[in-house]
Amino acid sequence: MPSESKFIRLLQNPNALTLVRIAASPMMILLLLCPNRFFAFLAALVFTIAAITDYLDGFFARRDGLVSNFGKAMDPLADKLLISIPLIMMTSYGWVPAWMVCLIIGREIAVTGLRNIISEREEDISASNLGKYKTGFQIAAIIPLLLHYPYFGINLHGIGTFLLWGALVFTLWSGIDYFIRFRKLLEN
């Protein structure tokens, strides 16, 4: 079917997947305006789908050599929205500690600033494995934190909080690593 083929091609377009992540952000805000079991579940589902697009857009961009200026600019922004919005919304309900969210978002802003400086110098510091662990832990923490309510007797909030501590460790560690590599770049 021709329309099915277009849909598959669209799902394999990294820029389209980035736009899906950006569109998911206001959806999560709307869903989290009513903090109850049903809307929290829907928010977690939207977040999970958006997080999968984060992996897929990178996969397709590398596989097909589809690097664009749009992707370079918007992919990091979509990633920041994906992580920041649910954390901020959950902070407003006391589901996550505000100081942890401040450190996580503060690191993201600081690293974005460094990336801007580096790009002006036409240099590159690619993401390290620490950055990949950071993202993995952040996503793994946010899903059960969004679900928040117990399901089948499982304390999902407790699991999410435990994973958030891991995310915080990797967030700070990868941020420090990024600043060290930036300093070495400046010294060269």
C-alpha positions as CSV (number, residue, x, y, z in Angstrom):
1,M,0.0,0.0,0.0
2,P,1.4,3.4,-1.0
3,S,0.1,5.3,2.1
4,E,1.5,2.6,4.4
5,S,4.9,3.0,2.7
6,K,4.7,6.8,3.2
7,F,3.9,6.3,6.9
8,I,6.8,3.9,7.4
9,R,9.2,6.4,5.7
10,L,7.8,9.2,7.9
11,L,8.5,7.0,11.0
12,Q,12.1,6.5,9.8
13,N,12.7,10.3,9.3
14,P,14.8,11.5,12.2
15,N,13.5,15.1,11.9
16,A,9.8,13.9,12.0
17,L,10.7,11.8,15.1
18,T,12.2,14.9,16.7
19,L,9.0,16.8,16.0
20,V,7.0,14.0,17.6
21,R,9.1,14.5,20.8
22,I,8.5,18.2,20.7
23,A,4.7,17.7,20.2
24,A,4.6,15.2,23.1
25,S,5.7,17.9,25.5
26,P,2.5,20.0,25.6
27,M,0.5,16.7,25.6
28,M,2.3,15.7,28.8
29,I,1.6,19.1,30.4
30,L,-2.1,18.8,29.6
31,L,-2.3,15.2,30.9
32,L,-0.5,16.1,34.1
33,L,-2.8,19.0,34.9
34,C,-5.1,16.4,36.4
35,P,-3.0,14.2,38.6
36,N,-5.0,11.0,38.8
37,R,-4.2,7.4,38.0
38,F,-5.8,7.5,34.5
39,F,-4.1,10.7,33.3
40,A,-0.8,9.7,34.9
41,F,-0.9,6.5,33.0
42,L,-1.6,8.3,29.7
43,A,1.3,10.8,30.4
44,A,3.6,7.8,31.1
45,L,2.5,6.3,27.8
46,V,3.1,9.5,25.8
47,F,6.5,9.9,27.5
48,T,7.5,6.3,26.7
49,I,6.6,6.7,23.0
50,A,8.5,10.0,22.9
51,A,11.5,8.4,24.6
52,I,11.4,5.6,22.0
53,T,11.5,8.3,19.2
54,D,14.7,9.7,20.9
55,Y,16.4,6.3,20.3
56,L,15.0,5.8,16.8
57,D,15.8,9.2,15.4
58,G,19.5,8.7,16.3
59,F,19.5,5.2,14.9
60,F,18.0,6.3,11.6
61,A,20.2,9.4,11.3
62,R,23.3,7.3,11.8
63,R,22.1,4.4,9.6
64,D,21.0,6.5,6.7
65,G,23.5,9.4,7.1
66,L,20.7,11.9,7.6
67,V,22.4,14.7,9.5
68,S,20.7,18.1,9.0
69,N,21.0,21.6,10.6
70,F,17.4,21.2,11.8
71,G,18.3,17.9,13.5
72,K,21.5,19.4,15.0
73,A,19.5,22.3,16.5
74,M,16.2,20.7,17.4
75,D,17.2,17.2,18.6
76,P,18.9,18.5,21.7
77,L,16.0,20.9,22.4
78,A,13.5,18.0,22.0
79,D,15.6,15.9,24.4
80,K,15.6,18.7,27.0
81,L,11.8,19.2,26.7
82,L,11.3,15.4,27.0
83,I,13.1,15.3,30.3
84,S,12.4,18.7,31.8
85,I,8.6,19.0,31.4
86,P,7.6,15.8,33.2
87,L,10.1,16.5,36.0
88,I,8.8,20.1,36.5
89,M,5.2,18.9,36.4
90,M,5.9,16.2,38.9
91,T,7.8,18.7,41.2
92,S,4.6,20.8,41.3
93,Y,2.8,17.8,42.9
94,G,5.7,16.9,45.3
95,W,6.3,13.6,43.4
96,V,10.0,14.5,43.0
97,P,12.3,16.7,45.0
98,A,12.7,20.1,43.5
99,W,16.5,20.3,44.3
100,M,17.1,17.1,42.2
101,V,15.1,18.6,39.3
102,C,17.1,21.9,39.6
103,L,20.4,20.0,39.4
104,I,19.3,17.9,36.4
105,I,17.9,20.8,34.4
106,G,20.8,23.1,35.5
107,R,23.3,20.5,34.1
108,E,21.4,20.3,30.8
109,I,21.4,24.1,30.4
110,A,25.1,24.4,31.3
111,V,26.1,21.7,28.8
112,T,23.9,23.3,26.1
113,G,25.8,26.5,26.7
114,L,29.1,24.7,26.3
115,R,27.9,23.1,23.1
116,N,27.1,26.5,21.7
117,I,30.6,27.8,22.5
118,I,32.1,24.7,21.0
119,S,30.0,24.9,17.8
120,E,31.1,28.6,17.3
121,R,34.7,27.3,17.3
122,E,33.6,24.7,14.8
123,E,34.8,21.9,17.2
124,D,32.9,18.9,18.5
125,I,32.8,17.1,21.7
126,S,30.6,14.1,21.1
127,A,28.5,12.6,23.8
128,S,30.2,10.0,25.9
129,N,28.8,6.8,27.2
130,L,28.2,8.6,30.5
131,G,25.7,10.8,28.6
132,K,24.0,7.7,27.2
133,Y,23.7,6.2,30.8
134,K,22.4,9.6,32.0
135,T,19.6,9.6,29.5
136,G,18.8,5.9,30.1
137,F,18.5,6.4,33.8
138,Q,16.5,9.6,33.4
139,I,14.0,7.9,31.1
140,A,13.9,4.8,33.3
141,A,13.2,7.0,36.4
142,I,10.6,9.2,34.8
143,I,8.3,6.4,33.6
144,P,7.6,4.9,37.0
145,L,7.5,8.4,38.6
146,L,4.9,9.4,36.1
147,L,2.8,6.3,36.8
148,H,3.2,7.3,40.5
149,Y,0.3,5.3,41.8
150,P,0.7,1.7,43.0
151,Y,-0.3,-0.9,40.3
152,F,-0.7,-4.5,41.3
153,G,0.8,-3.7,44.7
154,I,4.0,-2.4,43.2
155,N,5.4,0.9,44.6
156,L,6.2,2.5,41.3
157,H,7.0,5.8,42.9
158,G,9.6,4.2,45.1
159,I,11.2,2.5,42.1
160,G,11.2,5.7,40.2
161,T,12.8,7.6,43.1
162,F,15.5,5.0,43.3
163,L,16.2,5.3,39.6
164,L,16.2,9.1,39.9
165,W,19.1,8.9,42.3
166,G,21.0,6.9,39.7
167,A,20.0,9.5,37.0
168,L,21.2,12.3,39.3
169,V,24.6,10.6,39.7
170,F,25.0,10.0,36.0
171,T,23.7,13.5,35.2
172,L,26.3,15.2,37.4
173,W,29.1,12.8,36.5
174,S,28.5,13.3,32.8
175,G,28.3,17.0,33.2
176,I,31.6,17.2,35.1
177,D,33.1,14.9,32.4
178,Y,31.8,17.3,29.7
179,F,33.3,20.3,31.4
180,I,36.7,18.5,31.8
181,R,36.7,17.6,28.1
182,F,35.7,21.2,27.2
183,R,38.6,22.5,29.3
184,K,41.1,20.2,27.5
185,L,39.7,21.4,24.2
186,L,40.4,25.0,25.2
187,E,43.9,24.2,26.3
188,N,44.8,22.6,22.9
